[in-house]
């Protein structure tokens, strides 16, 4: 994300829900709600808990 001029902030973790907010260039990128979001969610599921869901704040 940083290589493309963006980033993310973890807003809140509640149970199996992780809420994030994209920053910089990532905020308006179409991939932010598609492939990038799925990649983040899949990584957290494989490392922490398969039930995790990632939601975004715009």
Buried (B, 14 or more C-beta within 10 A) or exposed (E): BEEEEBBBEEEEEEEBEBBBBBBBBBBEBEEBEEEBBEEBBEEBBEEEEEEBEBEBEE
